[in-house]
Amino acid sequence: MNAMRVSDTRPRTQSTAARKETNGSGAVPTLEPIAAHEIATARWKELCDWCSTKLHGIVTDIERDTGKELQLVECRQQPLERVSSRVLANGVTAIDVTVSVNGKPRTFEIAGPTWLRLHCNPAGFPTQLEIGYDEGKWVLHFTGAAVASPVFSGNSWGE
C-alpha cells in the first residue's frame, strides 16, 4: 500500500485534510487541498459580504476564462476592496468585484452568474473564488497574505 490517509487514524476536521505517503525512505506527510465548496444561490450575498469584510486589502489576481484556450488576465496583484451581489434592472443577478488600482477603485461586473465555488488551503483560508456563467468563469486568486486584525468578542476582559 503506497498511501495511508492520516484521516483514517484520526478524525478529519473541516479545515484540514492530510495524508502520509511513503516513498521507500519513510513516511513523508503532505497536505492536500480541501475540495471546493459550492455556494448555494441563497448564500451569495452572505459570501460577498464576508469576502468584503475578511479579505479586504488582500492582494488579488483576476482572470477570465472564456472556455477557449485563451484566458484573459483582468488584473494582477491589486488589493481587493469589495465583492457585492445585486440584482440588475432586468432581474439578472450580478456580482461586482472591486479592486484598488493606483488608489482608485476599479469594478468588474459579472452579470448572470450561475454558480460560485470557493477554494481553501488546508488551513481553511480562501485561496480562490470562481464565479461561473454561461460562457465561462471568472477566477479571483487571493495571492497576498491575510490582513491580520484583532477580533473583539465583547465577552472577554480587557477588550
Phi, psi and omega in degrees: 000122184279328185229145175230125179282130175299326181295346176287338183251344175221159182297141179273135177262167179290332188264350179224147173221121183231157176215157175245130176245145175252142182226039177084325181263001179132181181279134178237111179287135175225153177258140176245147182294153177284148177298154180293149178257117174284132182259124179295145182307321181296341183254006182300314181298318179298317178295316180300315178298318179297314179299318180297323181278307188277334183251009180302128178090350181287139180294132188226141169252142178236125179238151176239121179255113183271006180088355176261185181290337183271129173250136181260132177265116182275323175202154179231135170054050178242143180290135179286130177263309182195158173231130182221155178241137179209166177252126180286170181301330181273008177088001180273137176285145176225145173249125177254130177243121181245129175239163178259120178243114183053040177081000180244141181289139173232123185251133174253123179261127178246100184270139175072039177295147180249341178202156173233138179224125181254126178254139180234155174280176183300337179276355179096001180277134181297133177249334175201154176234123177258134178239107185267145175217177189304320185270353182163223180203156170256143180232123174260119177258118178272097189262345182273171177286153178297139177276111184280135174213146181292147176249122181254125183271337184083356181250352184261147178290145176087003179270000000 
